[in-house]
Structure formats: structure tokens, C-alpha cells
Amino acid sequence: MGLTEAMRPLDSDKDGDPDVDNTAASGQLIAERSLSALISLGFVALDGVDVTATEVALGHWRTAQAVTAASFSRQLRSQIWRIAATDVSNDGDARVGDLVNALAVLFAAREPLRPFEFETGAGRRFADAQTQWFGAHKRDWPVTNYTQFLPLCRWAPYLGLAQPISVRSLVADASRALLEDLVDLPQKRFRADEFVAECGERLPISDGGPRSLWKADDSQELSPGLSMSLCQLEAAGHLTLPPPESDTDTMVVTLGVAGEPTRISHINWHPRTAAGEGS
């Protein structure tokens, strides 16, 4: 997936773009939208007719050759969290806010193994899920129509926060983002609540994070998105979810499927590879 594909904006409320079928017009449109997104995210600035790299970009990459797909995805995610932490003051920040809120819905929605589509198809309706946190008025939703939902299906996997099921459906999975952003965490045995707090600090849409929508009924159940992400990290061999040491001070990992949920009191963190490679 390319950056230009991921960067189609979320703020279009049209059913389609008449220029998309025109190759030349489509290329021009993608370039303009990509440039607009890069400016909004603070990576480049316009100096007359010239496009220049900002200090934000130069602080991470000294040459164009140093920009890799992996490193750009990580820095893009970091910049999105930074912008989302500030007060919304312009259209670019508002678009970032919509993106973060949409990701938060994806992360907080129960039954994370059930794919989300927007309104049609075999998956769940993302349109319905938004009403739980943003109300029934469409104008208040972060993603108001199918045209806006498709970029979310590109953005979220590009940022390491979801897995695509098809070009129009996805499930929450922040395992790649957590593996990359917890790279400085020592390999050791953590209390479950301590590890969850570390995740919330690095991933604002996760449990306890400032942009999280998740509110557990008993404060013990982990959010669906974090549960999914931890299970994926365990399956990949980066951590272990051992049986709880006692019946007290436990947290619940659940994917919303039949059977007993998993109770944990500790998490053994032992990432198999250096997540920071390619930065």
C-alpha cells in the first residue's frame, strides 16, 4: 500500500469523484491531496512554489533515501498522536481528529474478530457502531459515509492499527504499532495493569489513553482492540499471557467468542526482533 493511497482525505462527503476514472486527473488529484496531507501533518511546508522539508521531517531523516516505508509509517503515527493531543484549530487538525476518533471506535467496539464494513456487506456496520459514542446524528460521526470509510480501511493498516479483511472491511489490530512503539520497554515480566498502562501511554486510543473510548464495566476487562492486539503479539511470540497467579488483581482478555475469557495477572514481554529496524 502506498502513501498516496493511504492519504486520501476523510473529509469528502461525495459519493464518488468524477475525476478518478481519468488517469491524468487522478494522478494530479492524488498528488495534490498527498501534498495537502503532508503539510497538515507538519512534514513539509510551502515556500512560494517550492516544497521544503520541515524540522519535524529533518529531525528523523537527513536525506530522501533515508525515508523507508516502515520508518515513515512510524513517524506518521507519532505525528498524528501529537496533533490529536492539541486543540483542533484548523481543517487539517480536524481531519486528524476524525481519523483518531474513527480508530478509537474500531478499538472500543466489542467482538473484534467480526469485520467492520460501513453499511453494506457481510460485516458489521461501522455506521451503527459510531452512534454508541457520537450519537445518532450523522454530522457528529467521524466517518459519515462509505466514501470516507474506504480511506480508513487504508489508513488504519498503514499505521499498524488494523488488519484489512478486504478493500472495504477491517478488524482492529494494533500489534505492529505496539511492537514498534514499545521497543524501549525492557524484556521482563510485568503486572498486567502496568503493561496496559504502558500501552495506553504510547497508543492514545488504547485503554487509559487520552483518546480511548473504552469504559470497562468492572475496570478489569481489556478493550476489544487491546485484547486482539495482545493475542496477536502472543501468537507471533513477542509476549506471553500466562495463567493468573491468583484470583485477585486480574484483568480479562476477551475476543467476544464462545468460551471462557482469559484472565491474566502478568504479561511476559519478550519481543523476538528489534522493532526499531529501518528507522
C-alpha positions in Angstrom: 0.0 0.0 0.0 1.4 3.4 -1.0 1.3 6.6 0.9 -0.7 8.3 -1.8 -3.4 5.6 -1.4 -3.4 5.9 2.4 -3.6 9.7 2.3 -6.9 10.2 0.5 -8.7 12.5 2.9 -11.5 11.6 5.2 -13.3 14.9 4.8 -15.0 14.2 1.4 -18.8 13.8 1.7 -19.4 13.0 -2.0 -20.4 9.6 -3.3 -17.5 9.5 -5.7 -15.1 11.6 -7.5 -15.7 12.1 -11.3 -12.0 12.5 -11.9 -11.0 9.1 -10.5 -11.5 7.3 -13.8 -9.3 9.8 -15.7 -5.7 8.6 -15.2 -4.1 12.0 -15.6 -6.7 13.8 -13.4 -6.5 11.0 -10.8 -2.7 11.3 -10.6 -2.9 15.0 -10.2 -5.6 14.7 -7.6 -3.6 12.1 -5.6 -0.5 14.3 -5.7 -2.4 17.4 -4.5 -4.1 15.5 -1.7 -0.9 13.8 -0.6 0.9 17.2 -0.5 -2.0 18.7 1.5 -1.9 15.9 4.0 1.9 16.2 4.4 1.5 19.9 5.1 -1.3 19.3 7.6 0.8 16.7 9.3 3.8 19.0 9.5 6.3 17.1 7.4 6.6 19.7 4.6 5.8 23.3 4.0 5.3 25.6 1.0 7.9 28.2 0.4 6.5 30.1 -2.6 6.3 27.4 -5.3 8.8 25.2 -3.6 8.1 22.4 -1.2 10.5 22.1 1.7 11.0 19.6 4.5 10.2 20.9 7.9 12.3 20.4 11.1 9.9 17.6 12.0 10.9 15.7 8.9 14.6 16.6 9.0 14.7 15.5 12.7 14.0 12.0 11.5 15.5 11.8 8.0 18.5 13.8 6.7 18.1 12.5 3.2 15.3 11.4 1.0 17.0 8.0 0.7 16.7 7.5 4.5 12.9 7.6 4.3 11.6 4.0 4.3 8.0 2.8 4.2 8.4 1.4 7.8 10.0 4.5 9.3 7.6 6.8 7.6 4.6 4.8 8.9 6.0 5.0 12.5 6.7 8.8 12.3 3.3 9.4 10.6 1.6 7.6 13.5 3.6 9.6 16.1 2.7 12.9 14.4 -1.0 12.0 14.2 -1.0 11.4 18.0 0.9 14.7 18.6 -1.6 16.7 16.5 -4.6 14.9 18.1 -3.3 15.9 21.6 -3.6 19.6 20.7 -6.8 21.7 20.4 -8.4 21.5 17.0 -7.8 24.8 15.3 -7.9 24.2 11.5 -9.3 21.9 8.9 -6.2 19.7 8.9 -6.3 19.2 12.6 -10.0 18.5 12.4 -9.3 15.7 9.8 -6.7 14.2 12.1 -9.3 14.3 15.0 -11.8 12.5 12.8 -9.3 9.8 12.0 -8.3 9.3 15.6 -11.9 9.1 16.7 -12.7 6.6 14.0 -9.7 4.5 15.1 -11.0 4.8 18.7 -14.4 3.4 17.7 -12.7 0.5 15.9 -10.6 -0.2 19.1 -13.5 0.0 21.5 -16.2 -1.9 19.6 -16.9 -5.3 21.1 -16.3 -8.6 19.2 -13.1 -7.5 17.5 -13.0 -10.7 15.3 -16.1 -9.5 13.4 -15.0 -7.3 10.5 -16.4 -3.8 10.1 -17.8 -2.5 6.8 -19.6 0.8 6.6 -23.3 0.0 5.8 -23.5 -3.0 3.5 -21.9 -6.4 3.0 -21.4 -9.4 5.4 -19.5 -7.4 8.0 -20.8 -5.2 10.9 -22.0 -1.7 10.2 -19.4 0.9 11.2 -22.2 3.5 10.8 -24.1 1.8 13.6 -21.0 1.5 15.9 -20.4 5.2 15.8 -23.8 6.0 17.3 -22.8 4.5 20.6 -20.2 7.2 21.3 -21.1 10.1 18.9 -24.9 9.9 18.8 -27.5 9.3 16.1 -26.8 12.5 14.1 -24.6 11.7 11.1 -22.9 15.1 11.1 -21.4 14.2 14.5 -19.7 11.0 13.3 -16.0 10.9 12.5 -16.8 8.9 9.3 -20.1 10.0 7.8 -20.3 7.8 4.6 -18.9 5.0 2.6 -16.6 7.3 0.6 -14.9 8.3 3.9 -14.8 4.8 5.2 -12.6 3.5 2.4 -9.6 5.7 3.3 -10.0 4.5 6.9 -9.6 1.0 5.5 -6.2 2.1 4.1 -5.1 4.4 6.9 -5.6 2.0 9.8 -3.5 -0.9 8.4 -0.9 1.6 7.0 -0.5 2.9 10.6 -0.2 -0.6 12.1 -3.5 -0.3 13.9 -5.8 -2.7 12.0 -5.8 -5.7 9.6 -7.6 -5.4 6.3 -10.1 -8.2 5.5 -10.9 -6.8 2.1 -10.5 -3.4 0.4 -13.7 -2.3 2.2 -13.5 -4.1 5.6 -11.1 -4.4 8.5 -10.6 -5.5 12.1 -8.8 -3.8 15.0 -5.2 -5.0 15.5 -2.5 -2.6 16.9 0.1 -5.3 17.4 2.5 -3.9 14.9 2.2 -0.4 16.3 2.7 -1.7 19.9 5.7 -3.8 18.9 7.3 -0.7 17.3 6.4 1.8 20.0 7.2 -0.4 23.0 10.7 -1.0 21.6 12.3 0.8 24.6 10.4 -1.4 27.1 12.7 -3.8 28.9 12.1 -7.5 28.3 10.7 -8.7 31.6 7.6 -9.8 33.5 5.1 -7.0 34.0 2.0 -6.8 36.1 -0.9 -6.8 33.7 -2.2 -3.4 34.7 1.4 -2.0 34.5 1.8 -3.2 30.9 -1.6 -2.0 29.9 -0.7 1.5 31.2 2.4 1.4 29.1 0.3 0.6 26.0 -2.1 3.5 26.8 0.8 5.9 27.0 2.1 5.1 23.6 -1.3 4.3 21.9 -3.7 7.1 22.9 -6.8 5.1 21.6 -5.9 2.2 23.9 -7.1 1.5 27.5 -6.4 4.5 29.7 -5.1 6.6 26.8 -6.4 10.2 26.4 -8.3 9.3 23.1 -9.7 6.0 24.2 -13.5 5.4 24.1 -13.3 2.2 26.1 -15.0 2.1 29.5 -15.0 -1.4 31.1 -18.0 -2.4 33.2 -15.8 -3.6 36.1 -12.5 -1.9 35.2 -11.0 -5.4 34.7 -12.0 -6.2 31.1 -9.5 -5.0 28.5 -10.8 -3.2 25.4 -11.5 -5.4 22.4 -8.8 -3.8 20.4 -6.1 -4.3 23.0 -7.3 -7.8 23.6 -7.0 -8.5 19.9 -3.5 -6.9 19.8 -2.2 -8.8 22.8 -3.4 -12.1 21.4 -1.7 -11.3 18.1 1.5 -10.4 19.8 1.4 -13.7 21.8 0.7 -15.7 18.6 3.8 -14.0 17.0 6.0 -14.9 20.0 6.5 -11.4 21.3 4.8 -11.8 24.7 3.2 -14.5 26.8 -0.1 -14.3 28.7 0.5 -16.8 31.5 -2.3 -18.1 33.8 -3.1 -15.7 36.6 -1.1 -16.2 39.9 -4.3 -15.7 41.9 -8.0 -14.8 41.6 -7.3 -11.2 42.7 -5.8 -8.3 40.7 -6.6 -9.9 37.4 -7.6 -8.5 34.0 -9.7 -10.1 31.3 -8.7 -10.6 27.7 -11.7 -11.4 25.6 -12.3 -11.6 21.9 -16.0 -12.0 22.3 -16.2 -15.6 21.1 -17.8 -18.6 22.9 -15.9 -20.0 25.8 -14.3 -18.6 29.0 -12.4 -15.4 28.7 -8.7 -15.4 29.5 -7.8 -14.0 32.9 -4.3 -12.7 33.4 -2.3 -11.1 36.3 1.0 -10.7 34.5 2.4 -10.3 30.9 5.8 -11.6 30.0 7.3 -9.2 27.4 10.0 -10.7 25.2 9.9 -9.3 21.6 11.7 -11.6 19.2 13.2 -8.9 16.9 14.3 -5.3 17.1 11.2 -3.4 16.2 13.2 -0.3 15.6 15.0 -1.6 12.5 14.6 0.5 9.4 14.1 3.8 11.3 
